[in-house]
Amino acid sequence: MTVTTILILIIIGLSAGILSGLVGVGGGIIMVPLFVLFLGLTQHNAQGLSLAVMLPPVTFLAVYNYHTAGTGGNIDWRIAIMVSILFIIGGFIGSKVALQIDQRMLRKIFGVFMLIVAIRLIFTK
């Protein structure tokens, strides 16, 4: 690994981590485009790597901080468990579908999704 690659990974990791901790999102939204643009990964590789990278920090650090903050009741564990189970199923199905889609089309789908989310966040009260 070159020094440049290490520096890019440091920037990607810190940016995604800070944004994720700050607003609750960031992993895929930050990492996937940066992996593709600056490391030259394919869309499939970038999405898979993003999912693999997010598992430990989200599971251990962010959840711990939100659970212990203030009164310790910032997480409704019943909802978290139900959504987690469905997220696992959805993630399995989504990754199978994504691997069947052409790289260029998948990148366009990802870009359109990010645009829609950005527009809704900007213009919704």
N, C-alpha and C positions, 0 to 999 in steps of 0.2 A: 504494500500500500504506500503510495507516495505521500509526501508532506501535504501537498495540495488536497488530495483526497481526504486526508485526516482532518484538515481545516474545514473542508466542506461538510464533513460528517459532524464536526463539533458545532458548526453554525446551524445545520439542519436539526440536530438533536436539541440544542438549547432553545432555538426558536419554537419548535413544535412543543417542547416541554413547557415553556413559559406560557405560550398561548393556550395550551390545553389546561393548565392549572388555573389560568386567569379567567377563561370564559367557558371551559368545559368541552371545548373541541380543539382540534388543531392537528392531531396526529396525521390522519389521512389528508386533510385539506392542505397542510403545509408540506408534509413529507413526500407524498406521491409526486406532485409536480416538480419538487426540487430534486428528487431522485432521478426523474426522467430528464430534466433539463441540465443538471450539473454533473450527474454521474453517468448519464447515457443509458440508464436501465430501460428495459421495455416496460410498457404499461403493466403487463402481468407481473413482472418481477418487482416493480415498484409497489404495487398494491399488496402483494404477498409479503414483501419486506416490511411495509408499513404495519400490517396486522401483527407480524411477529414482534416488531419493536414495541408496539403499544401494550402488549400483554403484561409484562412485569411492572412497568411504572404505574399504569392505571390501576392494576389490581392491588398493589401494595401501598404506594405512596399517596396517590390522590384520594382513594377511598378512605384510607386511614385519616388523612387530614380533614376531610369532610365529615367523617364520623365523629372525630374527637373535638371538632371546633365548637365553641360556644357551649350549648347544652348537651352536645353529643347526639342530637336527634335530627341531623340534617339528611339522613338517608332512611327511607321507608324500605326496610329489608324485604318485606313481602313483595312489593312491586319490583325491587331489584332482582330478586330470585326469579320471579316469573318472566321478566323481560330478558334476563340473562339466558334462561333456558331457550326462549324463543329466538334470541339473538344467535345462539349457537346453531340452531336449526337453520335460521335465515342465512347466517354466514356460510354454512356448508353449501346450501343451495346456490347462493349468490356467487360463491367462488367457482362452483362447477359451471354455472352459466357463463361467468366472465372468461373462463378458460376456453370456451367455445366461440367467443367473439373475437374478430380480427383486432389486432393491436390499435390500428388507427381509429377504428370505430369505437373501441372501448375508451380511448383517450377523448374522443369527441363527446361521448356520453358523460364521462366524468366532468369535462369542462362545462357542458350545458347544465349539469346538476349543480355545480359550484356557482354558476351564474344565477340560476333560479334562487338558490339559497341566499346569495348576496343581495339580490333585488328585494326579496321578501324581508330580509333583515333591515335593509335601508328604508323601505317605504311602509313598513307595518308599524303601527303605533303600539 
